[in-house]
Amino acid sequence: MNKLLAFGVMFLVAAGSAFAQQRPQYTQYTLNNYLANPAITGIEDYADLKLGTRHQWSGLEGAPQSYYVSLHMPVNKPGGSTYGGRRSMAKESSMKSSNIYRKSRPHHGFGLMAMSTETGPLKRGSISASYAYHQPLSRNIKVSAGVQPGIIQYSLDPASVKLANNSLHDPAIYDGRVNEVKFDLTMGLWLYSRNFYAGVAGAQLVPSKRQFVADNTVSDNEGSLQQHYYVTGGYRLDVAPYFALIPSVMVKMAQPSPLSVDATMKALYADRLWAGITYRHKESVAAMAGISINHLLDLAYSYDATTSPLGQASAGSHEVVLGFKLRNTRKIICPEWAW
């Protein structure tokens, strides 16, 4: 029986979350929840461009390396929230809360995203577009719904595969079925205010099948793409002037894989500097920090110390996120809704 491709598929699954999911995951999910939930699309008053990269299990040959670029922006959104009949200053300019909040009008959002993950000879690439509709529910709370269609390409580089017996022509590598393009669909809901957010999303919702060769005969096994579900929540506690604590959690489900939970605590100072820790159940503990440099540029870094058995063979994981706030006419420094 040919087990080469089965091993490769298991390795690709491991790229996402320590042998748990097919989709890549990122430690700094609070910086860009758009990666998992399209309902975020257009949530801020500017065009949000982010570039991210993650090098997982550093020092381990063939370990996953992921890259992404995302861009989303509002459409027909009124020019900022209003307090007392005037446009509000950005939060970094005014830490005082107000009970006089005028309900904003609904607006739309559009976005684009491209992602790539390479794990040894295996590659996963995707490109997608998103749309979201944001509807105020009350003076302080909004809800949005988003949809994100796209395509996913899985490929294997035969030149990077070393066979135990090079004299055999392995059909699992050369029959062409390991290079496939599949349709993808992600949908999500997001409930948010200035002090909390909660969201739910589903990815790879299209019941797509992948065909894998099981042996040297014409018989095949079918391998389904896993449906992924994300539940996210966070709360902002303004504990002192210019200082806030932000606990958050993300739960990831991808049957039949085990449940994955990320719990994060961030400390935010003056809406410019932040630092935090993240615990990923039975996988890693991460430290991260970032800075909103100005009204255009953000920068963040995180390091994961692996607590699973892979920690004995790797030097941890590194992740960098670079953000740009384009068309930022209000000169906002700290995100107002997606902190």
C-alpha positions, 0 to 999 in steps of 0.5 A: 500500500502506498503511504507516501501521500497519506503522510503528506496529507497528515503533514499538511494538516499539521501546518495549521495547528499542531496536527489539528486543522487544514487551514493555517492559523495565526497567533496574532488573530486579534490583530486581524480577525478578518483572516477567519471571519469575513463579517469584519470586512469594512469595520473601520473607517479606513482601508485596512491592509495587512501583510503577515508571515508565520514560520512555524517550528523553526529549525525543523526541516520542511516545517510550515511557512505561511504568508498572507496579504489582506485588504478590506475597506468600508463603502458608504460609511458615514464619516466617523461616530459622533459625540454631542453633535460633532465628529469624535476624535480618535480614541487615542486623542480622547480617553473619556467615555460619553453617553451621548452617542448617535446611532450610525447608519448601516454601511457595506464593506469589501475585501480581498485576501491571498494566502500561501502555506508551504510544508515540505513538498506540499503547498496550499494557496488561496485567493478570495473576495469578501462582502459584509453588511454592517447594521446598528442594533442600538446606540452602542451595538452593531452586527455584521454579516459577511460572505467570502467566496474563493478558490484553494489550490493544493499542490505537491512538488514531485522533485522535492519527494525522495522515494525509498525505491526510485525505480518505481513510478509512484502513481500517487505523485505523478498521476496529477491529482495532487495538484487541484483547485477547489472552490471555497466559501466562508461565512460569518457573523460579528456582534460588536461595540466599542468595548466587546466583540463576539463572532462566529464563522464557518470556512471550507463550507462547500462539500468538496472532495479530494481524490487520493491514490491508496495503492498501485491499483485503480481504486481510490479513497476520497478525502474531504476538505474539513469544514472549519468553524470559529467562535471568537470573543473579546472584551476591553477593560479600561482599568485606568486612564490610557491603560486597558486590558483586553482578554479574548478567546478563539475556539476552532472546530474542524471535525474529526480533529480535536477542539483547539482553543486560544486564550489571549490577554493583551495590555494596551497603553495609550492606544499605541503600545501593547503586549500580550500572552497567548496560550494554545491548549496542548500546543504552545505559549506565546509572547507578543508585542506591537506598536501603532507607529502613526496614522499609517503604520502598525507593526507586531511580532510574536514568538511561540514556545512549543509545549507539545512533543515537537518542542524538542525538535524545534526552536519555536515559531515566529510571526510578524504582522505589518499593517497599513491604514490607507485612506485614513482621513480621520488620522486614526492611530488605534483601530476603533472597532477591531482592537 
